Amino acid sequence: MAKTVNDDYPGNSKPMTDEQLKAIATANYHSKGPNESIDKSTKNEKQPETQVYQFPTEIIELPSKGKLYPKGHPLSNGTVEMKYMSAKEEDILTNQSFIRQGVVLDKLFKSLIVTPVEYNDLLLCDKNAIMIAARVLGYGKDYKIKLKNPNTGEDIEQNVDLTQLKERDIDWSLLEEGKNAFEFELPACKRTVTLQLLTQRESAQIDKETKALQKLKKSAGTTTTLKHVITSIDGDTDKQKIRHFVEGNLLAIDARAIRQYLNKITPDIDLSVEVLDESTGDTFRSQINVGLDFFWPDLQV
C-alpha cells in the first residue's frame, strides 16, 4: 500500500532532493507492481521473496473541494492521491506520438493519479491543481519563467515557488454540495438555462468537434463550448434544441453573461504571479505559461 511522505503538502515541509527522486524513479521503473507476486505453487523449488517497491504519494487538495462531484464519488472528499513521478512518466513526456496527438499531459496525469477514479470525470477546474502537483512531485517546487516587463518591454526571468500559488476567490454560496448544475436567468431574453462546469469528458468532445469544424474551415469555438455548458433551457434537456438555441437564438449579451457567471463560480488555481519591476520598484502580475518545459526544461521536443 502506498504511503504518504508529506502529510501537509504543499506546506513548508522539506521537498525531496534530486538524488532521492532519481533513486525512487530508478527503483520504480525496474520494479514489479505492488500487486504482482511470485507463484509459490511449486513446492520443490525455493522461491525468493518478492521485493515490493512502494510509490511515495501525496494527498492533493482540489480547488473544487469536492463539492461539485456527486455523493460517494472518489473525489467528493476534495482530495486526490498522486504518486511521485518516475522514469516511466518521463517516457510518457517524451513520447512523440502523445505529443503530436496533444494528449501527453493527460497521459501523464492518468499515470500519476493513485485514487481509483475515472479520469474523464475530473472537472477541468481541478486539472490545474493536478498539473501543479505533478510538476512539484516530479521536479520540485521551483519553476523559472521568462516574461516581458510591460513597462519597459525587457525580458525578465522570475523564479516561481509553485507551492505558493493561491486558489481563485469565488462565490462559494452559489455552489451546492454534490451538484454540478446552476440555474441562471439570461439577462436579455429572460430564459432560464441550467449550466454545468465542464469535465475532462466534455473537454475531449469539444476538442473533437472543434477540430472537425476546422477541417471544414469553420471557427465555432465559443458556440461549441456553450452547447456543452448549457444542459437545459427552461427545463428542457433536449440536446438538439439546446444546439439550435445556441447557434441561432443566443444573443451575444447573454453569452457574455454566461461566461461572467461561470467565472464567478469556477474554482481553480490562480496561475498569475506577482513580479517586481526592478527599474521602478513597482510590481505587476503575469500569467505562468505552461508547456512541456514545465515538467522537463531540457526536453528536446
N, C-alpha and C positions, 0 to 999 in steps of 0.2 A: 504494500500500500504506500502511495506517495506521501511524503512528509512535507510540511511547510517549514521553510528555513527562516522566514521573516514574517512574524505574525502581523507586524504593523506596517507592511508595505503599503504605500510608498512613503513611509515616515522617515525618521532620522537614523534608521539602522544602517550599519556599515555595509555597503554593497560588496558582493563577492569580487575577488581580484580576478584579473585576466587569467592568471595561472590556474585558479580554481575552476573558472568557467571552461578553459581548454581541457582540463582533466576530466570534468563532467562530460563534456561533449565527446571526447575520445572514448570514454568508457561506455557511454550510452550508444554510440554509433556502432560499436562492435559487440554489444551485449545482446542477449536474448530478451524478449519481452517478459514482463513480470508474470504473465500467465502461462509461459512455456515451462514445461517440466520434462525431466528425463524419464523414459519408460523403465520402470523397475520391475516389470513383469518377468524378466529373465532372472531366475534366482541364482543360476550358476555363475553369472557374471557380476563382478563387483562394480557398481556404478558410482562414479564420482558425484559428489554433492553439487547440485546446481547452484551456480553463483548468480544471484539476482542483483541487478543494479537498480537502485531506486532513483527515480527522477525527482529532484528537488522541485517544489512547486510554491506558488504564491497565491493567495486569495486576493482577487482584484475587485474593487468596488466599481459598480456600474453607474454611470450618470443617471440612468432611469430609476435607480434604487429598486428595481424590480417591479415598480408599481404598474407598469403597462403590460406585464405578462399575466396570463390567466393564473388563477389559484392552482397550486400544485405543479406549475411549470418549473423546471430545474433552475431557471434564472429569476424566479419570483422573489427569492430572498435578497436580491440586489447584488449578488456577487457571482464571480465566475472563477474557477480554479484553472491556473495556467502553469505549464512547466517551463523550466529554463530551456533556452534554445540549445540544440545540439548540432553536431555536424550534419545530421540528417536534414535539419531545417536549412542549413547553408546550401545543401544540394538543391532544395526547393527554390531558394533565392536565385540560384544561377541557372535554373532550368530554362533554356531558351524558348522552348515550346510554351511554357506557362507565361513567360514574359510577353511573347507575341500575341497570345490569346487574351492578355490583360487579366489573368486570374492568379498571378503569382502570389499576391498578398493574401487573397482568400485561401489559397492552398496552405500558406504559411500559418495563418490564424487557426485553421481547422486542425493542423498538426499540433499546435501548441495548447489548444483548449483541452483540459482534462475532464471538466464537468460533462457528464453524458447528456448532451443537448444536440438537437437538430440544428445545424449551422444556419439553415435558411430561416429559422425562427428568430435569429438575432436581429434586434432592432438596429437600424442604421445609426441611431443616436448613441448606441453603446459601442459601435465599432472603433471610434477614435480612442476610447479607453483601452480597448484590446490592442490596438496598434501601438499606443504609447507603452503599454506593459510589455509587449513583445520586444520592443527596442531595448527597454531597460533590462529585461531578463536575458537578452542576448548579448548586448554590448555595453551595458552600463547607462547611467542616467545623463551623462554629459553629451550634448549634441551641438556641434559647431555649425552655425548658419551664416550665410552670406546674404546681405541685403543692401539696398541703396538708401542713403540718407536723403529723405525727401527735401531737406533744406539746402543741401549742397550738391546732391547728385553723386556723391562719392560712395564707393563700395566700403562696407563695414563688415567686419567679422564679429560675431557675438556667440559666446558660449551659453547654451541654454541648459538649465537643470530640469530635465523632463519630469521629475517627481514633484516639482513646484508648480506645474500647470494647474490652473483652477477650473472648476466647473462653471458653466454659464449660469447666470441668475435668471430664473424663470418663475412664472406664477404657478406654484405647486398647488394652489387651491383649485385649479382647473382640472387637475388630474385625479381620476377616481381609481381607487385600488382595484387591480386586476382587470382593468378595462381600457382597451385601446380604441376608443370611439368618442368623438367630440362633436356635439351638435353646435352648428354655427349658422346664424341668420345672415345671409348675404345682404350688404347694406343697400345695394341699388335695386335688385329685383325682388328682395324681401322673401326669397325662397329659403327654406331651411335645409342645409346639407349636413350629412354626417361625414366627418373626416377621420382619417387614421394616420398615425405615424408609420412610415414605411419600414418593412423588414428587409433582410437580405433577399428573400424570395421575390418581393415586388421589385426591388432594385435590379435584379437579374433580368426580370421580364421587361422592365423599362429599357434596359440596355439593349436587349434583343430587338424590341420594337423600334428603337431609335436607329439602330444600325440598318434595319430593313428599310426604313424611310430614307436614310442617307443614300442607299443604293439607288433609290428612285429619285434622287436629287431633291428630296424634301427635308425641311427642317421643322420639327414639331416637338422639340424637347419639353417645352413648357406644358403644352396640352397633353402630351403623353404622360407626364408625371401626374398632372391633375386627374386624369382618368383613373389612376390607381390610388390617389389620395382620397378622392371622394368615393364613399361607399354607398351612399343613398341620397336621394333628393326628395324632400317632403315624404320621407318614409319608404319610398320606392327604391328597391335594391337592384332592379334590372340593369345589368351592365351595359346593354345596348342603349338604353335610354340615357344612362349617365354619359356614355361616349358621345351620343348625339347632342346632349346639352352642352358638354364642354367644347365640342367642335363648332357648334353653331349658335348657341344662346348665352354662353357665359361672357358677360361684359368684362372688359379689362379692369374696371374699378373693383369688381367683385373678385376677380382672380388675384389682384393685388392684396385685397383684404384677407383672402385665404392665406397667402404667403406670410403676411404680417401676423396673423393669428397663430400659424404654425410655429413661427419664430418665437412667439411668446410662450408656447407650451412645450417646446422641444428641449429636453435635457441634452447636454453634450459637454465635451471638454473644450475650453476656450484655447484655441491654438494660436492666439496672439500673445506676443511678449513685449515687454517694455524695454526700449533700447535708449542708451544715453548718447546724446549728440555732444561729443567732446568739444566741438568748436564753440558751442553756445552754452553748454551746461544744461540744456533742456532735454527732455525725454520725448520719445514718440513711440507709438505702437506699430508692430509689424507682424504679419502672419508668418507662421512657420511653413515653409514649402516642403512637402514630404514626397520623396521619391525613393528609388531603390537604395540610394546612398544613405537614406535614413537608417537602414539596417546594416549596410556594409559599404562604407565610404570608398573603399578601394576596388569595388566590383568593376570589372571591365565588361559592361553590357551595353 
